[in-house]
Amino acid sequence: MALYVNDLEAARGFFVTYLGATPNRLYHNPVTDFRSYFLSFEGSGTRLEIMTRPGMEDRPKPFARTGYAHVAFSLGSAQAVDELTARLKADGYEVISGPRTTGDGYYESCVIALEGNQIELTV
């Protein structure tokens, strides 16, 4: 997965601080001023690329829209979902749902983070 952001360092800090990501070294293309990090998540084999470049359009991200809705992270337990959700809320992030068990049986919460993008925390 890849995610464009306006503030690359703030996005890197979010994933490192709250989700335990390990970033690689900053990549910078001096011709286009494109910059990115690949973030790895221990034990999952999953990597997320966060990227930025000058002149990007930053449109509003309403809750109900077409396109990608959120990025989900499995935390391994309901307790971990509860704890991280509480921590994010205490740090000023908007919790828009949960923690709760959904109608289809998933335990999750959703938080607005990273420039208006949704992050789902699940077991």
C-alpha positions as CSV (number, residue, x, y, z in Angstrom):
1,M,0.0,0.0,0.0
2,A,1.0,3.6,-0.5
3,L,-0.4,6.8,0.9
4,Y,0.3,10.3,-0.2
5,V,0.6,12.8,2.7
6,N,1.4,16.5,3.0
7,D,3.6,16.2,6.1
8,L,5.8,13.2,5.6
9,E,7.6,13.4,8.9
10,A,4.4,13.7,10.9
11,A,3.0,10.7,9.1
12,R,6.2,8.7,9.8
13,G,6.0,9.7,13.4
14,F,2.4,8.6,13.7
15,F,3.1,5.1,12.4
16,V,6.2,4.7,14.5
17,T,4.7,6.0,17.7
18,Y,1.3,4.3,17.6
19,L,1.7,1.3,15.4
20,G,5.4,0.3,16.0
21,A,6.5,0.8,12.4
22,T,10.1,0.7,11.4
23,P,11.0,3.2,8.6
24,N,13.7,2.8,6.1
25,R,15.9,5.7,5.2
26,L,14.3,8.7,3.5
27,Y,14.2,8.4,-0.3
28,H,14.4,11.7,-2.1
29,N,14.4,12.3,-5.9
30,P,15.9,15.7,-6.3
31,V,14.6,16.2,-9.8
32,T,10.9,15.8,-8.9
33,D,11.3,16.5,-5.1
34,F,9.4,13.2,-4.5
35,R,10.1,11.9,-1.0
36,S,9.1,8.6,0.6
37,Y,9.6,6.1,3.4
38,F,8.8,2.4,3.5
39,L,7.4,1.4,6.8
40,S,7.6,-2.2,8.0
41,F,5.4,-3.7,10.7
42,E,7.1,-6.4,12.8
43,G,5.9,-10.0,12.3
44,S,3.4,-9.2,9.5
45,G,5.5,-8.9,6.4
46,T,3.4,-5.8,5.6
47,R,4.9,-2.6,4.3
48,L,3.3,0.8,3.8
49,E,4.9,3.5,1.7
50,I,4.2,7.0,2.7
51,M,5.0,9.6,0.1
52,T,4.9,13.4,-0.6
53,R,5.7,15.8,-3.4
54,P,5.1,19.4,-4.0
55,G,1.9,20.7,-5.5
56,M,-0.4,17.9,-4.6
57,E,-4.2,18.6,-4.4
58,D,-5.6,17.9,-1.0
59,R,-9.3,17.3,-1.4
60,P,-11.8,16.9,1.5
61,K,-12.2,13.3,2.7
62,P,-15.8,12.8,3.7
63,F,-16.8,9.7,5.6
64,A,-19.1,8.2,3.0
65,R,-17.5,8.5,-0.5
66,T,-16.2,6.2,-3.2
67,G,-12.7,5.0,-3.2
68,Y,-10.6,3.6,-0.4
69,A,-12.3,4.0,2.9
70,H,-9.6,3.2,5.4
71,V,-6.4,1.3,6.2
72,A,-6.9,-1.4,8.8
73,F,-4.3,-2.6,11.3
74,S,-4.6,-5.9,13.2
75,L,-3.4,-5.4,16.8
76,G,-3.8,-9.0,18.0
77,S,-6.3,-8.6,20.8
78,A,-9.4,-6.6,21.9
79,Q,-7.4,-5.2,24.8
80,A,-4.8,-3.8,22.4
81,V,-7.6,-2.2,20.3
82,D,-9.1,-0.7,23.5
83,E,-5.7,0.6,24.7
84,L,-4.6,2.1,21.5
85,T,-8.0,3.7,20.8
86,A,-7.9,5.3,24.3
87,R,-4.4,6.5,23.7
88,L,-5.2,8.1,20.4
89,K,-8.3,9.7,21.8
90,A,-6.3,11.1,24.7
91,D,-3.8,12.5,22.2
92,G,-6.5,14.4,20.4
93,Y,-7.4,12.1,17.5
94,E,-11.1,11.8,16.7
95,V,-12.5,8.3,17.4
96,I,-15.5,7.9,15.0
97,S,-16.6,4.4,16.0
98,G,-15.9,1.8,18.7
99,P,-14.2,0.0,20.1
100,R,-17.1,-2.3,19.4
101,T,-18.0,-5.7,17.9
102,T,-19.5,-5.0,14.5
103,G,-22.6,-6.8,13.1
104,D,-20.3,-9.1,11.1
105,G,-18.3,-10.1,14.3
106,Y,-15.2,-7.9,14.0
107,Y,-13.9,-6.1,17.1
108,E,-12.7,-2.7,15.9
109,S,-12.5,1.0,16.2
110,C,-12.0,3.7,13.6
111,V,-10.0,6.9,14.1
112,I,-9.5,9.9,11.9
113,A,-5.8,10.5,11.7
114,L,-3.2,11.5,9.1
115,E,-4.7,14.5,7.4
116,G,-8.3,13.3,7.6
117,N,-7.7,9.7,6.6
118,Q,-9.4,6.9,8.6
119,I,-7.4,4.2,10.4
120,E,-9.2,1.1,11.5
121,L,-7.8,-0.8,14.5
122,T,-8.9,-4.4,14.8
123,V,-8.1,-7.7,16.5
